[in-house]
Amino acid sequence: MLLSAITIGFNNAVLAEAAMSYLGIGVSPDEASLGYMLSDSQAYLSTTPWYALGAGLVIILLILGVGLIGEGLQRRNV
């Protein structure tokens, strides 16, 4: 029960930080952030779409990976 709450909380924190940085209200622009990387890559979307795809895939894989690790740990402890 605790592991599932931790993984959901982590995933929500990652998504919230990326969304706030994408909107410009998160960390300062000189610090690395996936949301800020997505925001910057919009200008280059028509010429080099892999900039946006790279940051988007990192967010997706991070959330999916942590969720699967949490699920595996939860099934192991049952």
A tleap script that builds the chain and sets N, CA, C and O, in Angstrom:
source leaprc.protein.ff14SB
mol = sequence {
  NMET LEU LEU SER ALA ILE THR ILE GLY PHE
  ASN ASN ALA VAL LEU ALA GLU ALA ALA MET
  SER TYR LEU GLY ILE GLY VAL SER PRO ASP
  GLU ALA SER LEU GLY TYR MET LEU SER ASP
  SER GLN ALA TYR LEU SER THR THR PRO TRP
  TYR ALA LEU GLY ALA GLY LEU VAL ILE ILE
  LEU LEU ILE LEU GLY VAL GLY LEU ILE GLY
  GLU GLY LEU GLN ARG ARG ASN CVAL
}
set mol.1.N position { 0.822 -1.183 0.000 }
set mol.1.CA position { 0.000 0.000 0.000 }
set mol.1.C position { 0.869 1.251 0.000 }
set mol.1.O position { 0.594 2.202 -0.732 }
set mol.2.N position { 1.913 1.253 0.816 }
set mol.2.CA position { 2.798 2.408 0.896 }
set mol.2.C position { 3.594 2.582 -0.397 }
set mol.2.O position { 3.798 3.707 -0.853 }
set mol.3.N position { 4.045 1.472 -0.990 }
set mol.3.CA position { 4.817 1.563 -2.227 }
set mol.3.C position { 3.998 2.141 -3.365 }
set mol.3.O position { 4.509 2.927 -4.163 }
set mol.4.N position { 2.738 1.761 -3.447 }
set mol.4.CA position { 1.903 2.303 -4.514 }
set mol.4.C position { 1.671 3.795 -4.309 }
set mol.4.O position { 1.630 4.550 -5.281 }
set mol.5.N position { 1.520 4.227 -3.071 }
set mol.5.CA position { 1.345 5.655 -2.789 }
set mol.5.C position { 2.617 6.438 -3.122 }
set mol.5.O position { 2.547 7.557 -3.631 }
set mol.6.N position { 3.766 5.849 -2.836 }
set mol.6.CA position { 5.036 6.522 -3.136 }
set mol.6.C position { 5.233 6.646 -4.640 }
set mol.6.O position { 5.632 7.705 -5.123 }
set mol.7.N position { 4.960 5.585 -5.384 }
set mol.7.CA position { 5.160 5.640 -6.838 }
set mol.7.C position { 4.169 6.602 -7.488 }
set mol.7.O position { 4.537 7.338 -8.404 }
set mol.8.N position { 2.931 6.606 -7.032 }
set mol.8.CA position { 1.950 7.548 -7.581 }
set mol.8.C position { 2.355 8.977 -7.240 }
set mol.8.O position { 2.240 9.872 -8.077 }
set mol.9.N position { 2.829 9.195 -6.016 }
set mol.9.CA position { 3.285 10.518 -5.629 }
set mol.9.C position { 4.479 10.984 -6.433 }
set mol.9.O position { 4.546 12.149 -6.826 }
set mol.10.N position { 5.426 10.086 -6.685 }
set mol.10.CA position { 6.594 10.433 -7.496 }
set mol.10.C position { 6.182 10.788 -8.911 }
set mol.10.O position { 6.644 11.782 -9.472 }
set mol.11.N position { 5.310 9.970 -9.488 }
set mol.11.CA position { 4.852 10.230 -10.854 }
set mol.11.C position { 4.106 11.549 -10.940 }
set mol.11.O position { 4.284 12.298 -11.900 }
set mol.12.N position { 3.277 11.842 -9.955 }
set mol.12.CA position { 2.563 13.117 -9.948 }
set mol.12.C position { 3.528 14.285 -9.800 }
set mol.12.O position { 3.328 15.335 -10.411 }
set mol.13.N position { 4.568 14.114 -8.999 }
set mol.13.CA position { 5.554 15.184 -8.825 }
set mol.13.C position { 6.322 15.451 -10.115 }
set mol.13.O position { 6.578 16.606 -10.458 }
set mol.14.N position { 6.689 14.397 -10.826 }
set mol.14.CA position { 7.397 14.557 -12.094 }
set mol.14.C position { 6.512 15.277 -13.099 }
set mol.14.O position { 6.966 16.201 -13.773 }
set mol.15.N position { 5.256 14.863 -13.206 }
set mol.15.CA position { 4.342 15.509 -14.146 }
set mol.15.C position { 4.065 16.957 -13.763 }
set mol.15.O position { 4.001 17.822 -14.637 }
set mol.16.N position { 3.900 17.236 -12.479 }
set mol.16.CA position { 3.641 18.604 -12.037 }
set mol.16.C position { 4.838 19.505 -12.307 }
set mol.16.O position { 4.668 20.640 -12.752 }
set mol.17.N position { 6.043 19.016 -12.045 }
set mol.17.CA position { 7.240 19.821 -12.295 }
set mol.17.C position { 7.418 20.080 -13.780 }
set mol.17.O position { 7.769 21.191 -14.178 }
set mol.18.N position { 7.182 19.068 -14.604 }
set mol.18.CA position { 7.315 19.248 -16.049 }
set mol.18.C position { 6.262 20.222 -16.576 }
set mol.18.O position { 6.560 21.050 -17.436 }
set mol.19.N position { 5.049 20.129 -16.073 }
set mol.19.CA position { 3.992 21.028 -16.532 }
set mol.19.C position { 4.270 22.465 -16.110 }
set mol.19.O position { 4.088 23.389 -16.904 }
set mol.20.N position { 4.708 22.664 -14.871 }
set mol.20.CA position { 4.994 24.031 -14.419 }
set mol.20.C position { 6.190 24.617 -15.159 }
set mol.20.O position { 6.182 25.800 -15.499 }
set mol.21.N position { 7.203 23.822 -15.409 }
set mol.21.CA position { 8.357 24.316 -16.158 }
set mol.21.C position { 7.990 24.603 -17.602 }
set mol.21.O position { 8.510 25.548 -18.194 }
set mol.22.N position { 7.108 23.807 -18.177 }
set mol.22.CA position { 6.652 24.044 -19.540 }
set mol.22.C position { 5.927 25.382 -19.638 }
set mol.22.O position { 6.077 26.105 -20.623 }
set mol.23.N position { 5.142 25.706 -18.618 }
set mol.23.CA position { 4.408 26.971 -18.600 }
set mol.23.C position { 5.269 28.158 -18.181 }
set mol.23.O position { 4.851 29.305 -18.336 }
set mol.24.N position { 6.466 27.901 -17.653 }
set mol.24.CA position { 7.371 28.971 -17.285 }
set mol.24.C position { 7.287 29.382 -15.831 }
set mol.24.O position { 7.876 30.395 -15.453 }
set mol.25.N position { 6.576 28.634 -15.000 }
set mol.25.CA position { 6.461 28.998 -13.590 }
set mol.25.C position { 7.197 28.004 -12.685 }
set mol.25.O position { 7.018 28.025 -11.467 }
set mol.26.N position { 7.997 27.165 -13.258 }
set mol.26.CA position { 8.739 26.175 -12.473 }
set mol.26.C position { 10.120 26.685 -12.134 }
set mol.26.O position { 10.275 27.819 -11.681 }
set mol.27.N position { 11.119 25.860 -12.349 }
set mol.27.CA position { 12.500 26.222 -12.053 }
set mol.27.C position { 12.967 27.304 -13.012 }
set mol.27.O position { 12.342 27.539 -14.046 }
set mol.28.N position { 14.053 27.952 -12.673 }
set mol.28.CA position { 14.570 29.005 -13.547 }
set mol.28.C position { 15.094 28.393 -14.846 }
set mol.28.O position { 15.509 27.234 -14.863 }
set mol.29.N position { 15.077 29.165 -15.929 }
set mol.29.CA position { 15.465 28.611 -17.244 }
set mol.29.C position { 16.903 28.119 -17.333 }
set mol.29.O position { 17.211 27.326 -18.223 }
set mol.30.N position { 17.783 28.549 -16.461 }
set mol.30.CA position { 19.165 28.085 -16.559 }
set mol.30.C position { 19.366 26.710 -15.925 }
set mol.30.O position { 20.451 26.139 -16.044 }
set mol.31.N position { 18.350 26.166 -15.257 }
set mol.31.CA position { 18.430 24.821 -14.698 }
set mol.31.C position { 17.760 23.826 -15.647 }
set mol.31.O position { 16.834 24.179 -16.377 }
set mol.32.N position { 18.233 22.595 -15.627 }
set mol.32.CA position { 17.691 21.577 -16.523 }
set mol.32.C position { 16.323 21.109 -16.032 }
set mol.32.O position { 16.144 20.805 -14.852 }
set mol.33.N position { 15.366 21.056 -16.949 }
set mol.33.CA position { 14.027 20.593 -16.637 }
set mol.33.C position { 13.405 20.031 -17.913 }
set mol.33.O position { 13.569 20.595 -18.995 }
set mol.34.N position { 12.696 18.923 -17.775 }
set mol.34.CA position { 12.091 18.306 -18.951 }
set mol.34.C position { 11.004 19.182 -19.546 }
set mol.34.O position { 10.859 19.242 -20.767 }
set mol.35.N position { 10.240 19.861 -18.705 }
set mol.35.CA position { 9.203 20.757 -19.210 }
set mol.35.C position { 9.788 21.935 -19.956 }
set mol.35.O position { 9.259 22.345 -20.990 }
set mol.36.N position { 10.872 22.481 -19.444 }
set mol.36.CA position { 11.525 23.593 -20.128 }
set mol.36.C position { 12.130 23.131 -21.452 }
set mol.36.O position { 12.123 23.880 -22.429 }
set mol.37.N position { 12.651 21.906 -21.491 }
set mol.37.CA position { 13.177 21.360 -22.741 }
set mol.37.C position { 12.069 21.207 -23.773 }
set mol.37.O position { 12.277 21.488 -24.954 }
set mol.38.N position { 10.892 20.764 -23.337 }
set mol.38.CA position { 9.758 20.662 -24.251 }
set mol.38.C position { 9.327 22.028 -24.755 }
set mol.38.O position { 9.010 22.190 -25.934 }
set mol.39.N position { 9.314 22.999 -23.871 }
set mol.39.CA position { 8.921 24.353 -24.250 }
set mol.39.C position { 9.892 24.942 -25.270 }
set mol.39.O position { 9.470 25.556 -26.250 }
set mol.40.N position { 11.171 24.758 -25.044 }
set mol.40.CA position { 12.171 25.269 -25.984 }
set mol.40.C position { 12.133 24.554 -27.323 }
set mol.40.O position { 12.413 25.162 -28.356 }
set mol.41.N position { 11.796 23.289 -27.322 }
set mol.41.CA position { 11.823 22.521 -28.565 }
set mol.41.C position { 10.644 22.826 -29.470 }
set mol.41.O position { 10.645 22.400 -30.625 }
set mol.42.N position { 9.642 23.543 -28.996 }
set mol.42.CA position { 8.499 23.880 -29.846 }
set mol.42.C position { 8.900 24.726 -31.043 }
set mol.42.O position { 8.311 24.597 -32.116 }
set mol.43.N position { 9.886 25.584 -30.875 }
set mol.43.CA position { 10.326 26.438 -31.975 }
set mol.43.C position { 10.958 25.626 -33.106 }
set mol.43.O position { 10.955 26.061 -34.257 }
set mol.44.N position { 11.489 24.474 -32.791 }
set mol.44.CA position { 12.182 23.643 -33.777 }
set mol.44.C position { 11.373 22.422 -34.194 }
set mol.44.O position { 11.912 21.512 -34.823 }
set mol.45.N position { 10.092 22.390 -33.856 }
set mol.45.CA position { 9.279 21.196 -34.075 }
set mol.45.C position { 9.148 20.834 -35.554 }
set mol.45.O position { 9.135 19.652 -35.895 }
set mol.46.N position { 9.053 21.817 -36.425 }
set mol.46.CA position { 8.875 21.510 -37.850 }
set mol.46.C position { 10.174 21.048 -38.505 }
set mol.46.O position { 10.133 20.283 -39.468 }
set mol.47.N position { 11.326 21.496 -38.003 }
set mol.47.CA position { 12.586 21.115 -38.642 }
set mol.47.C position { 13.270 19.936 -37.951 }
set mol.47.O position { 13.804 19.049 -38.617 }
set mol.48.N position { 13.256 19.927 -36.633 }
set mol.48.CA position { 13.909 18.854 -35.878 }
set mol.48.C position { 12.977 18.345 -34.779 }
set mol.48.O position { 13.099 18.761 -33.626 }
set mol.49.N position { 12.050 17.454 -35.121 }
set mol.49.CA position { 11.069 17.000 -34.132 }
set mol.49.C position { 11.654 16.104 -33.045 }
set mol.49.O position { 11.001 15.893 -32.024 }
set mol.50.N position { 12.850 15.576 -33.226 }
set mol.50.CA position { 13.408 14.671 -32.223 }
set mol.50.C position { 13.784 15.404 -30.937 }
set mol.50.O position { 13.933 14.765 -29.896 }
set mol.51.N position { 13.938 16.715 -30.981 }
set mol.51.CA position { 14.164 17.455 -29.728 }
set mol.51.C position { 12.975 17.280 -28.794 }
set mol.51.O position { 13.145 16.970 -27.615 }
set mol.52.N position { 11.773 17.479 -29.321 }
set mol.52.CA position { 10.565 17.334 -28.504 }
set mol.52.C position { 10.301 15.859 -28.198 }
set mol.52.O position { 9.877 15.524 -27.093 }
set mol.53.N position { 10.545 14.995 -29.152 }
set mol.53.CA position { 10.313 13.571 -28.925 }
set mol.53.C position { 11.244 13.017 -27.851 }
set mol.53.O position { 10.844 12.158 -27.065 }
set mol.54.N position { 12.463 13.496 -27.814 }
set mol.54.CA position { 13.409 13.016 -26.806 }
set mol.54.C position { 12.954 13.351 -25.398 }
set mol.54.O position { 12.919 12.477 -24.532 }
set mol.55.N position { 12.607 14.607 -25.160 }
set mol.55.CA position { 12.163 15.007 -23.821 }
set mol.55.C position { 10.828 14.349 -23.466 }
set mol.55.O position { 10.618 13.947 -22.322 }
set mol.56.N position { 9.940 14.241 -24.432 }
set mol.56.CA position { 8.652 13.585 -24.178 }
set mol.56.C position { 8.818 12.107 -23.854 }
set mol.56.O position { 8.162 11.590 -22.950 }
set mol.57.N position { 9.682 11.435 -24.579 }
set mol.57.CA position { 9.921 10.013 -24.312 }
set mol.57.C position { 10.590 9.793 -22.959 }
set mol.57.O position { 10.321 8.791 -22.297 }
set mol.58.N position { 11.444 10.701 -22.543 }
set mol.58.CA position { 12.070 10.578 -21.229 }
set mol.58.C position { 11.007 10.677 -20.141 }
set mol.58.O position { 11.032 9.909 -19.179 }
set mol.59.N position { 10.078 11.612 -20.282 }
set mol.59.CA position { 8.998 11.743 -19.298 }
set mol.59.C position { 8.153 10.469 -19.264 }
set mol.59.O position { 7.850 9.949 -18.190 }
set mol.60.N position { 7.781 9.977 -20.430 }
set mol.60.CA position { 6.945 8.775 -20.510 }
set mol.60.C position { 7.672 7.565 -19.911 }
set mol.60.O position { 7.093 6.825 -19.115 }
set mol.61.N position { 8.923 7.366 -20.287 }
set mol.61.CA position { 9.669 6.207 -19.787 }
set mol.61.C position { 9.953 6.307 -18.294 }
set mol.61.O position { 9.957 5.294 -17.595 }
set mol.62.N position { 10.191 7.513 -17.801 }
set mol.62.CA position { 10.427 7.696 -16.369 }
set mol.62.C position { 9.187 7.330 -15.565 }
set mol.62.O position { 9.281 6.617 -14.566 }
set mol.63.N position { 8.037 7.810 -15.993 }
set mol.63.CA position { 6.795 7.530 -15.273 }
set mol.63.C position { 6.416 6.053 -15.399 }
set mol.63.O position { 6.014 5.425 -14.419 }
set mol.64.N position { 6.543 5.510 -16.599 }
set mol.64.CA position { 6.228 4.098 -16.796 }
set mol.64.C position { 7.191 3.204 -16.013 }
set mol.64.O position { 6.767 2.224 -15.400 }
set mol.65.N position { 8.471 3.533 -16.029 }
set mol.65.CA position { 9.455 2.720 -15.324 }
set mol.65.C position { 9.256 2.724 -13.818 }
set mol.65.O position { 9.314 1.673 -13.181 }
set mol.66.N position { 9.022 3.894 -13.246 }
set mol.66.CA position { 8.804 3.966 -11.798 }
set mol.66.C position { 7.508 3.258 -11.423 }
set mol.66.O position { 7.439 2.595 -10.389 }
set mol.67.N position { 6.488 3.394 -12.252 }
set mol.67.CA position { 5.233 2.693 -11.989 }
set mol.67.C position { 5.401 1.183 -12.024 }
set mol.67.O position { 4.856 0.474 -11.179 }
set mol.68.N position { 6.152 0.694 -12.996 }
set mol.68.CA position { 6.373 -0.752 -13.095 }
set mol.68.C position { 7.265 -1.273 -11.962 }
set mol.68.O position { 7.047 -2.376 -11.461 }
set mol.69.N position { 8.249 -0.499 -11.564 }
set mol.69.CA position { 9.083 -0.900 -10.423 }
set mol.69.C position { 8.238 -0.970 -9.157 }
set mol.69.O position { 8.353 -1.921 -8.384 }
set mol.70.N position { 7.394 0.029 -8.944 }
set mol.70.CA position { 6.520 0.029 -7.776 }
set mol.70.C position { 5.555 -1.139 -7.779 }
set mol.70.O position { 5.310 -1.752 -6.740 }
set mol.71.N position { 5.004 -1.449 -8.952 }
set mol.71.CA position { 4.098 -2.588 -9.057 }
set mol.71.C position { 4.822 -3.902 -8.780 }
set mol.71.O position { 4.283 -4.780 -8.107 }
set mol.72.N position { 6.042 -4.036 -9.296 }
set mol.72.CA position { 6.814 -5.247 -9.045 }
set mol.72.C position { 7.178 -5.406 -7.582 }
set mol.72.O position { 7.120 -6.513 -7.045 }
set mol.73.N position { 7.555 -4.312 -6.928 }
set mol.73.CA position { 7.868 -4.383 -5.504 }
set mol.73.C position { 6.632 -4.695 -4.670 }
set mol.73.O position { 6.710 -5.404 -3.667 }
set mol.74.N position { 5.505 -4.167 -5.090 }
set mol.74.CA position { 4.260 -4.432 -4.368 }
set mol.74.C position { 3.872 -5.910 -4.494 }
set mol.74.O position { 3.447 -6.520 -3.513 }
set mol.75.N position { 4.013 -6.484 -5.684 }
set mol.75.CA position { 3.675 -7.898 -5.860 }
set mol.75.C position { 4.666 -8.795 -5.114 }
set mol.75.O position { 4.294 -9.877 -4.661 }
set mol.76.N position { 5.894 -8.368 -4.984 }
set mol.76.CA position { 6.894 -9.171 -4.277 }
set mol.76.C position { 6.627 -9.206 -2.785 }
set mol.76.O position { 6.900 -10.215 -2.134 }
set mol.77.N position { 6.099 -8.124 -2.232 }
set mol.77.CA position { 5.848 -8.041 -0.794 }
set mol.77.C position { 4.517 -8.634 -0.372 }
set mol.77.O position { 4.235 -8.717 0.823 }
set mol.78.N position { 3.694 -9.046 -1.320 }
set mol.78.CA position { 2.366 -9.579 -0.952 }
set mol.78.C position { 2.465 -10.959 -0.410 }
set mol.78.O position { 1.449 -11.556 -0.053 }
savepdb mol mol.pdb
quit
